[in-house]
Amino acid sequence: MGNLYLIPTTLGESETSHVIPFEVATIVKQIKYFIVENIRTARRYLRKLDSQLNIDELQFFELNQHTNSQVVEEYLKPIFDGFDVGIISEAGCPGIADPGADVVKLAHLRQIRVIPLVGPSSILLSLMASGMNGQNFAFIGYIPVKTAERIKAIKEIEKRSSVEKQTQIFIEAPYRNTPLLNDLIKTLNVQTMLCVACDLTLETEYIKTQTVAQWKKATPDISKRPAIFLIQG
């Protein structure tokens, strides 16, 4: 029986040699089947890992939020024939805030060995660099888009952070970063700590933690830049 490898990818257009261990490229050379979020970007990433790789020999299965469990079962069939299968998400580590987690869950149910490979995670990198509580934290994904619901969610998140002494981590679609940042600054207590981390691992990387009172004086332009937000009340 083969194995299911969780293959990390870059968080942006950075050099793979800067953030992806050499071992990952070595393992990828041996894999012929891949479960991916986007076939075009996965093919481009694999070429960056190994320019000599014959992409046409590889088979890709596309995975997204609409892929049903019966289809995923089919994706795992090569493993029972003795072949390894790799999962590649759009950015960072598979299974973390992406549909790859559903494949991993099914693999465990089918007694398939799951092997995670080392790579960049925006959640962990931002937490490491934030100076906030790394002993107790929660990643809550996306918060509501509509203003009234968003304001309510921000207040609840801040309260939870204060009561539980827990760092709260969340994200937004890049084109909605600026409205979210503005709502955070307007809604949070002035003494609440807020970290904004964007373009992680890229040359344009920006990471800054300060009180909301300090953020009110000036804010960065993070529109359309992959960003992650952390608060600690």
NUZA-709118 format. One line per 4 residues: number of its first residue (from 1); for each residue x, y, z of C-alpha. Coordinates in pm, whole numbers, plus 50000, padded with zeros to 5 digits. Layout:
BEGIN
NUM) X/Y/Z ~ ...
REM end
This chain:
BEGIN
1) 50000/50000/50000 ~ 50119/50352/49921 ~ 50125/50659/50146 ~ 49944/50992/50143
5) 50196/51278/50149 ~ 50096/51630/50254 ~ 50315/51848/50033 ~ 50371/52211/50141
9) 50393/52489/49888 ~ 50503/52852/49896 ~ 50284/53131/50034 ~ 50345/53339/49721
13) 50589/53378/49436 ~ 50897/53319/49651 ~ 51185/53091/49558 ~ 51110/52735/49665
17) 51465/52697/49794 ~ 51397/52969/50054 ~ 51099/52803/50222 ~ 51067/52442/50101
21) 51313/52180/50234 ~ 51518/51986/49979 ~ 51363/51662/50109 ~ 51023/51770/49978
25) 51152/51794/49620 ~ 51319/51454/49657 ~ 50993/51291/49766 ~ 50786/51466/49500
29) 51004/51314/49225 ~ 50875/50971/49328 ~ 50504/51060/49320 ~ 50288/51024/49010
33) 49943/51105/49154 ~ 49845/51438/49306 ~ 49528/51573/49468 ~ 49531/51950/49417
37) 49314/52259/49456 ~ 49414/52398/49118 ~ 49580/52187/48850 ~ 49744/52477/48665
41) 49914/52626/48973 ~ 50009/52279/49103 ~ 50183/52196/48774 ~ 50369/52528/48785
45) 50477/52466/49145 ~ 50605/52116/49068 ~ 50811/52254/48780 ~ 50965/52505/49021
49) 51053/52222/49260 ~ 51216/52020/48983 ~ 51262/52163/48634 ~ 51344/51812/48503
53) 51012/51667/48618 ~ 50803/51522/48334 ~ 50468/51682/48414 ~ 50289/51489/48139
57) 50357/51162/48323 ~ 50167/51283/48629 ~ 49797/51248/48706 ~ 49608/51524/48885
61) 49278/51507/49074 ~ 49112/51840/49149 ~ 48977/51902/49499 ~ 48761/52189/49620
65) 48471/52257/49855 ~ 48230/52103/49604 ~ 48410/51769/49571 ~ 48198/51496/49731
69) 48328/51208/49941 ~ 48261/50946/49672 ~ 48493/51126/49433 ~ 48760/51154/49704
73) 48740/50777/49750 ~ 48833/50744/49382 ~ 49129/50979/49430 ~ 49275/50744/49692
77) 49253/50431/49478 ~ 49616/50447/49355 ~ 49730/50407/49716 ~ 49569/50064/49735
81) 49757/49970/49418 ~ 50085/50052/49588 ~ 50136/50409/49462 ~ 50200/50717/49676
85) 49964/51012/49642 ~ 50045/51374/49727 ~ 49814/51658/49832 ~ 49902/52014/49730
89) 49696/52312/49847 ~ 49703/52661/49695 ~ 49932/52806/49964 ~ 50115/52674/50268
93) 50040/52338/50427 ~ 49762/52101/50313 ~ 49488/52035/50565 ~ 49526/52375/50732
97) 49230/52595/50635 ~ 49184/52409/50307 ~ 48978/52113/50176 ~ 49274/51875/50201
101) 49162/51798/50556 ~ 48869/51597/50418 ~ 49107/51373/50224 ~ 49327/51321/50529
105) 49025/51229/50741 ~ 48917/50969/50486 ~ 49273/50835/50464 ~ 49275/50766/50837
109) 48940/50589/50809 ~ 49089/50367/50536 ~ 49402/50290/50742 ~ 49626/50480/50500
113) 49951/50618/50636 ~ 49951/51000/50630 ~ 50291/51172/50611 ~ 50306/51552/50665
117) 50607/51729/50516 ~ 50765/52044/50658 ~ 50673/52376/50498 ~ 50547/52731/50564
121) 50220/52799/50747 ~ 50098/53158/50758 ~ 49913/53083/51080 ~ 50222/52968/51268
125) 50461/53218/51109 ~ 50238/53511/51200 ~ 50189/53382/51554 ~ 50563/53334/51597
129) 50629/53689/51484 ~ 50340/53857/51665 ~ 50473/53845/52020 ~ 50131/53726/52133
133) 50036/53422/52340 ~ 50169/53114/52163 ~ 50060/52882/52446 ~ 49689/52944/52395
137) 49559/53048/52053 ~ 49275/52981/51810 ~ 49250/53010/51432 ~ 48893/53102/51345
141) 48920/53138/50968 ~ 48704/53404/50808 ~ 48476/53639/51001 ~ 48147/53777/50859
145) 48157/54015/50562 ~ 47845/54223/50635 ~ 47933/54521/50854 ~ 47684/54467/51138
149) 47766/54096/51167 ~ 48138/54168/51142 ~ 48130/54428/51421 ~ 47943/54183/51644
153) 48196/53907/51565 ~ 48492/54136/51638 ~ 48351/54223/51980 ~ 48291/53856/52060
157) 48641/53760/51948 ~ 48796/54034/52158 ~ 48597/53927/52463 ~ 48700/53565/52418
161) 49063/53667/52384 ~ 49050/53874/52702 ~ 48862/53620/52914 ~ 49059/53313/52797
165) 49394/53493/52753 ~ 49390/53349/52404 ~ 49536/53487/52081 ~ 49269/53502/51811
169) 49385/53452/51451 ~ 49175/53513/51141 ~ 49197/53593/50770 ~ 49009/53773/50496
173) 49003/53772/50117 ~ 49285/54009/50011 ~ 49052/54255/49838 ~ 48856/54297/50166
177) 49163/54350/50388 ~ 49129/54728/50415 ~ 48761/54733/50524 ~ 48837/54464/50783
181) 49138/54652/50920 ~ 48932/54970/50943 ~ 48654/54789/51131 ~ 48906/54632/51369
185) 49057/54970/51453 ~ 48716/55132/51501 ~ 48569/54848/51709 ~ 48845/54708/51931
189) 48943/54854/52267 ~ 49229/55101/52226 ~ 49455/54888/52449 ~ 49390/54563/52260
193) 49697/54435/52076 ~ 49654/54390/51701 ~ 49904/54225/51468 ~ 49886/54261/51090
197) 50104/54019/50893 ~ 50102/54013/50514 ~ 50312/53881/50226 ~ 50474/53632/50464
201) 50807/53488/50338 ~ 50805/53731/50042 ~ 51038/54027/49983 ~ 50747/54261/50061
205) 50676/54092/50396 ~ 50514/54320/50653 ~ 50455/54222/51019 ~ 50364/54471/51290
209) 50209/54438/51637 ~ 50089/54736/51837 ~ 49790/54863/52031 ~ 49478/54973/51851
213) 49546/55325/51978 ~ 49876/55319/51788 ~ 49712/55175/51476 ~ 49471/55469/51473
217) 49763/55701/51393 ~ 49858/55524/51068 ~ 49765/55210/50877 ~ 49954/55022/50603
221) 49826/54963/50251 ~ 49741/54593/50258 ~ 49479/54591/49987 ~ 49499/54280/49767
225) 49794/54143/49968 ~ 49760/53802/50141 ~ 49722/53895/50508 ~ 49648/53742/50845
229) 49527/53923/51156 ~ 49586/53846/51524 ~ 49441/54010/51835 ~ 49501/53971/52204
233) 49275/54154/52447
REM end
